[in-house]
Amino acid sequence: MRSMGRRRVMLAGSAVAAAGLLLTACSSGTSTPSDSGSSGSSSASVAAGCEAYADYMGHDGTTVTIFASILSPESDSLEASWAEFSKCTGITIQYEGSNEFESQLPVRVQGGQAPDLAMIPQPGLVARMAPNAVPAPQAVADNVDKYWAAGWKDYATVDGKFYGAPLSANAKSMVWYSPKMFADKGYTVPETWDDMMKLSDTIANNGDGVKPWCGGIGSGTATGWPATDWLEEIVMRSAGPDVYDQWVSHDVKFDSPEIKDAMGILEKWMKNPDYVNGGHGDVASIATTTFQDAGLPILQGQCYMLQQASFYAAQWPEGTKVGPDGDVWAFFLPVMNDKFGKPVEGGGEFDVAFSDRPEVQAVQTYLSTPEWATSRIKQASGWVSANNGVDPSVYSAPIDKFSAEMLTDPDATFKFDASDLMPSAVGSGAEWTQFTNWFAGSTSTDDMLKAIDAAWPTS
């Protein structure tokens, strides 16, 4: 998350911290606009049905731009989540999603073409953008203090200045699969990593020609990021949470024995030609298959499993039933070593402003409220908030409930995505590039790890 000169703050990897991430019921209900704060001014006359937005009025006819990495179909529900706010306040919100978000945001900011707001999924990129960003208004800070566990505010705090409220909280430690395919073959959900590898061997050798795994790391200029998740999941399970934290701070190098061992496990898993890449091609096709398309062969019976986060629910085609008895469902990515407990990896986005215009502050404030989070949840499956002002009963989709249970499991050890916490030159730079080359077959494991270490900022 921070270059070496910046304060590092890690979310505590305890059950208490994990439980604080997700949603708890509020006996008094969600906040009113006056509780949430506002950058606008109340209007003397508020249209019927718009009373909830009274404190955001006074900006009719203005436009606020938002830039993020979220693409359709997921972005469709995102835009729907603020549609009523926009209609009632008269603030037009122009949203743009891009597969090149991580590379384009710095270019636009440096070129004087910064968006008003950016939804940044990497705390390391938040730190990089901080010199050009606008600290969040007090109303946003107050909301975050009120509705989130303390660690989430730290992730968007750079040199003592707070820049943006958390948006989503996603669970990454899950495996998508077809319950019907499993049932037809008599397969059961694995409970340990060894069980999962034995199942993979069984599928690879069952004679039906269907590969156990499919995957893809393509994502425009962000190509490579899913592979960083695979490595992180293994490090948490094989080396433990303490080594994971030391790796984030570079006290444990990529070229260390612990990370090399984890890479060996990854190679036997997602670089195994007997295991991948069902429905897409050979091992190298992982580098060119988009993460959005990665799991679709499950629906065609061309692969059995995909390791991907809860937000992948938005990528299944319309009409796909997601549930324990549905077309697709998910299970927890199993543990390797009982002494490290139940590792759960997650991530999220942070809403950072590059303008302090009143209408921008009004939108940024609204996005930090339980009201917006509730609207977003109602619009989309696979989206979970860490805002504890949201009533948990709002979650209707089984995958969202499963994600919430995973993130609040008292036996779980939660860790934020390591590459997102690392300096952006590493976590969203060298790591992505080197993993893409590694899957494409153009670099060795040793050279890859040394190259990533070499990219670490010296100050």
SVG drawing of the C-alpha trace seen along z (x, -y; Angstrom):
<svg xmlns="http://www.w3.org/2000/svg" viewBox="-44 -27 61 69">
<polyline fill="none" stroke="black" stroke-width="0.4" points="0.0,0.0 2.8,-2.4 6.2,-3.2 9.0,-2.7 8.7,-6.3 5.0,-6.0 3.3,-4.8 2.2,-1.2 -0.9,-0.1 -2.1,3.5 -5.5,4.6 -5.3,6.9 -5.4,10.5 -7.6,11.6 -11.1,12.9 -12.1,9.6 -10.9,7.6 -12.5,10.0 -15.8,9.8 -15.6,6.0 -15.4,5.9 -18.9,6.8 -22.3,5.8 -24.0,5.8 -27.7,5.0 -28.5,1.5 -31.4,1.4 -32.0,-2.2 -31.8,-1.7 -29.6,-3.5 -28.6,-7.1 -30.5,-10.1 -28.9,-12.6 -28.2,-14.9 -26.4,-12.0 -24.3,-11.4 -23.3,-14.9 -23.4,-16.7 -21.5,-19.2 -24.7,-20.6 -27.4,-22.8 -30.9,-21.8 -33.6,-23.0 -36.7,-24.7 -38.8,-22.7 -38.0,-19.0 -39.9,-16.9 -42.0,-14.1 -40.0,-10.9 -36.7,-12.9 -36.8,-13.7 -33.9,-11.4 -31.7,-13.6 -32.6,-17.0 -29.2,-17.6 -27.5,-17.1 -29.6,-19.6 -28.4,-22.9 -26.3,-21.5 -28.9,-21.2 -27.4,-21.2 -23.9,-20.2 -21.9,-17.2 -19.6,-14.9 -17.3,-12.4 -16.4,-9.0 -13.6,-6.8 -13.1,-3.2 -12.1,0.3 -15.6,1.7 -17.1,2.8 -20.5,3.9 -22.4,5.8 -21.2,5.0 -21.1,1.3 -24.8,1.3 -25.9,2.0 -23.3,-0.5 -24.9,-3.3 -28.3,-2.2 -27.3,-2.5 -27.1,-6.3 -29.8,-6.9 -32.4,-8.1 -29.8,-10.4 -28.9,-11.9 -32.5,-12.4 -33.5,-14.0 -30.4,-16.3 -30.0,-17.3 -26.4,-16.2 -25.5,-14.3 -23.0,-11.5 -20.9,-10.5 -19.4,-7.1 -16.5,-5.6 -15.1,-2.2 -11.9,-1.0 -9.7,2.1 -6.8,-0.4 -7.9,-2.2 -4.7,-1.6 -2.4,-2.9 -4.7,-5.6 -5.5,-7.2 -2.0,-8.5 -1.7,-9.6 -5.0,-11.6 -4.1,-13.1 -0.6,-14.2 -2.1,-15.5 -4.6,-17.7 -7.5,-15.5 -8.3,-14.0 -11.8,-12.6 -13.7,-14.2 -13.8,-10.9 -11.9,-7.6 -12.8,-4.3 -9.3,-2.9 -9.0,0.7 -5.3,0.5 -4.3,-1.3 -0.8,-1.5 -2.3,-3.5 -4.2,-5.7 -0.8,-6.5 0.7,-7.2 -2.2,-9.5 -2.4,-11.3 -0.2,-14.3 -2.7,-15.2 -5.8,-14.2 -8.1,-16.1 -8.5,-15.0 -12.0,-13.7 -14.4,-16.3 -15.2,-16.0 -18.6,-14.5 -17.0,-11.5 -14.4,-11.1 -17.2,-11.2 -19.2,-8.5 -16.2,-6.2 -15.4,-6.7 -19.0,-5.8 -19.7,-2.9 -16.4,-1.1 -13.8,0.8 -10.8,-1.4 -8.5,0.6 -10.5,-0.4 -9.9,-4.1 -6.1,-3.5 -6.0,-1.9 -6.9,-5.3 -4.9,-7.4 -1.5,-8.7 0.8,-10.8 -2.0,-11.5 -4.5,-12.6 -7.6,-10.6 -8.7,-10.5 -11.7,-8.3 -14.4,-6.0 -14.3,-2.3 -16.9,-1.1 -17.1,2.7 -15.6,5.5 -15.1,8.6 -14.2,12.1 -11.5,13.7 -10.9,17.0 -13.5,19.1 -13.7,21.6 -16.6,21.5 -17.9,24.8 -21.0,26.6 -22.9,28.5 -24.6,30.6 -21.2,31.6 -19.9,32.6 -23.1,34.6 -23.1,36.4 -19.5,37.6 -20.0,38.2 -17.4,35.6 -17.6,33.8 -16.4,30.4 -12.8,30.7 -12.1,29.7 -8.3,29.5 -5.8,28.4 -4.6,32.0 -8.2,33.1 -8.5,30.4 -5.4,31.6 -6.5,35.2 -9.9,34.2 -8.0,32.3 -6.0,35.5 -9.2,37.6 -10.9,35.2 -7.8,35.0 -7.7,38.8 -11.4,39.6 -11.3,39.9 -14.0,37.4 -11.4,34.9 -12.7,32.1 -10.0,30.2 -10.5,29.6 -9.6,25.9 -10.1,22.9 -8.7,19.5 -7.8,16.2 -5.7,13.2 -6.5,10.9 -7.7,7.4 -6.4,4.8 -3.5,2.9 -4.3,4.6 -3.6,8.0 -2.0,10.3 -3.9,9.3 -5.8,12.6 -2.5,14.5 -1.4,12.2 -4.5,13.4 -3.5,17.1 0.0,16.5 -1.4,14.5 -3.9,17.3 -1.0,19.8 1.3,17.6 -1.4,17.2 -2.0,21.0 1.6,22.2 3.7,19.6 1.1,18.0 -0.2,14.5 3.1,13.2 5.1,14.0 2.3,12.5 2.6,9.2 6.4,9.2 6.0,9.9 3.7,6.9 6.4,4.6 9.2,6.3 10.9,7.6 10.3,10.9 11.4,10.7 9.8,12.2 13.0,14.1 12.8,15.6 12.4,19.4 8.8,18.8 7.6,17.1 9.6,19.5 7.9,22.4 4.5,20.8 5.3,20.3 6.1,24.0 2.7,24.9 1.1,22.4 3.0,24.0 1.7,27.5 -1.8,26.1 -2.6,23.4 0.4,24.0 -0.2,27.7 -1.0,28.8 -3.1,31.7 -5.3,29.3 -5.7,26.2 -7.1,24.4 -10.5,26.0 -12.5,24.5 -9.8,22.0 -6.7,23.8 -3.3,24.7 -1.5,23.2 -0.3,20.1 -4.0,19.3 -4.4,18.2 -2.3,15.1 -4.7,14.1 -8.1,15.2 -9.9,12.3 -10.8,12.9 -14.4,12.0 -14.5,15.0 -12.4,17.3 -15.2,19.3 -17.7,19.4 -16.6,22.9 -18.1,24.3 -21.5,23.6 -20.7,25.5 -19.3,28.5 -15.8,27.8 -14.1,27.3 -15.0,28.0 -13.6,25.2 -12.5,21.5 -10.7,19.7 -12.1,16.2 -13.6,13.7 -17.2,13.1 -17.5,10.3 -17.3,12.8 -21.0,13.4 -21.6,10.4 -19.9,12.1 -22.2,15.1 -24.6,14.6 -28.1,13.3 -30.4,16.2 -27.6,18.2 -28.8,19.5 -26.1,19.0 -26.7,21.1 -26.0,24.5 -28.5,26.1 -27.9,23.8 -25.9,23.7 -22.9,22.5 -21.9,22.2 -18.8,21.6 -16.8,23.3 -14.1,21.9 -10.6,22.3 -9.3,25.0 -6.6,24.6 -3.1,26.2 -2.0,26.1 -4.2,26.1 -1.8,24.0 -2.5,21.0 -6.3,21.2 -8.7,20.3 -7.1,17.7 -9.5,15.3 -8.3,12.8 -10.3,9.8 -10.2,6.4 -12.2,3.3 -12.3,-0.1 -11.8,-3.6 -13.5,-6.7 -10.9,-9.3 -11.6,-12.9 -9.5,-15.1 -11.8,-18.1 -13.3,-19.9 -16.2,-21.4 -19.4,-21.3 -21.2,-18.9 -18.2,-16.5 -18.2,-16.5 -21.9,-15.9 -21.5,-12.8 -18.5,-11.6 -20.4,-12.0 -23.4,-10.1 -21.2,-7.2 -20.0,-7.0 -23.5,-6.4 -25.4,-3.3 -28.2,-4.5 -26.0,-4.3 -24.5,-1.0 -28.0,0.4 -29.0,-0.8 -25.9,0.8 -26.6,4.1 -30.2,4.2 -29.0,3.6 -26.3,6.3 -25.5,9.8 -21.9,10.4 -21.4,7.0 -20.8,6.8 -20.2,3.7 -18.1,3.2 -20.4,0.4 -21.9,1.6 -24.8,-0.7 -26.4,1.6 -29.1,4.0 -27.8,7.6 -31.3,8.6 -30.8,6.5 -28.6,9.3 -30.9,11.6 -28.4,13.4 -26.9,16.6 -23.4,15.7 -23.6,12.4 -24.6,14.2 -21.8,16.7 -19.3,13.9 -20.5,12.2 -20.3,15.4 -16.7,16.0 -15.6,12.5 -17.2,12.6 -16.2,16.1 -14.8,15.9 -12.3,18.6 -11.0,16.7 -7.9,14.6 -8.6,11.8 -5.9,10.2 -6.3,7.4 -5.0,8.2 -1.2,8.1 -0.5,6.7 -3.0,3.9 -1.2,3.0 2.3,2.9 3.6,-0.1 1.9,-0.4 5.2,0.0 5.2,3.5 1.7,4.7 0.0,3.2 3.1,2.9 6.0,5.5 3.9,8.2 1.2,8.0 3.7,7.9 5.9,10.7 3.0,13.0 1.7,12.5 5.1,13.4 5.4,16.4 2.1,17.9 3.0,17.1 6.2,19.0 8.6,16.2 10.3,16.0 11.4,18.4 10.2,18.4 13.6,17.2 13.9,14.4 10.3,13.3 10.8,13.1 14.1,11.2 12.5,8.7 9.7,8.0 12.1,7.4 14.1,5.0 10.9,2.9 10.5,2.2 11.0,-1.6 14.1,-2.5 12.6,-5.3"/>
</svg>
